[in-house]
């Protein structure tokens, strides 16, 4: 079942949810993905979805911002 609740472990996240969580455009996500810098999507019922745990792991791997 697809849900847009990123708090639940290993839920499937839609494009819209991933864009909100990551804060970049769809084009940038695809560019990062093709460079091997972003988790690949799964295709479920013809839709591209991401595992919430993979997005969380990717976010954790990013360097901290200097404020």
C-alpha positions as CSV (number, residue, x, y, z in Angstrom):
1,X,0.0,0.0,0.0
2,X,1.3,3.4,-0.9
3,X,1.3,6.1,1.8
4,X,2.8,9.5,2.1
5,X,3.7,9.2,5.8
6,X,7.5,9.4,5.9
7,X,7.5,8.5,9.6
8,X,6.6,4.9,9.1
9,X,9.5,2.6,8.2
10,X,9.8,1.3,4.7
11,X,6.6,3.0,3.4
12,X,6.4,3.8,-0.3
13,X,6.8,7.5,-1.0
14,X,5.3,9.2,-4.0
15,X,7.1,11.8,-6.2
16,X,5.3,14.6,-4.5
17,X,6.4,13.4,-1.0
18,X,10.0,12.8,-2.1
19,X,10.2,16.3,-3.6
20,X,8.9,17.8,-0.4
21,X,11.3,15.9,1.8
22,X,14.4,16.5,-0.4
23,X,13.6,20.1,-1.4
24,X,14.8,19.8,-5.0
25,X,13.0,19.5,-8.4
26,X,12.0,16.3,-10.2
27,X,14.7,17.0,-12.8
28,X,17.4,17.4,-10.1
29,X,16.3,14.1,-8.5
30,X,16.6,12.3,-11.8
31,X,20.0,13.9,-12.4
32,X,21.3,12.8,-9.0
33,X,19.9,9.3,-9.5
34,X,21.6,8.9,-12.9
35,X,24.9,10.1,-11.3
36,X,24.4,7.4,-8.7
37,X,24.0,10.0,-6.0
38,X,20.3,9.3,-5.2
39,X,18.4,6.1,-4.4
40,X,16.7,4.6,-7.5
41,X,12.9,4.4,-7.4
42,X,10.8,1.2,-7.5
43,X,8.0,0.9,-10.1
44,X,4.8,-0.3,-8.5
45,X,1.7,-0.4,-10.6
46,X,3.3,1.8,-13.2
47,X,4.2,4.5,-10.6
48,X,7.7,5.5,-9.4
49,X,8.0,5.2,-5.6
50,X,10.8,5.3,-3.1
51,X,11.3,3.4,0.2
52,X,11.2,5.9,3.0
53,X,14.2,4.2,4.7
54,X,16.3,4.7,1.6
55,X,15.4,8.4,1.4
56,X,16.2,8.8,5.2
57,X,19.5,7.0,4.7
58,X,20.4,9.3,1.8
59,X,19.5,12.4,3.8
60,X,21.6,11.2,6.7
61,X,24.6,10.7,4.4
62,X,24.5,14.4,3.3
63,X,27.1,16.7,4.9
64,X,25.7,19.1,7.5
65,X,25.0,22.6,6.3
66,X,27.2,25.3,7.7
67,X,25.1,28.1,9.2
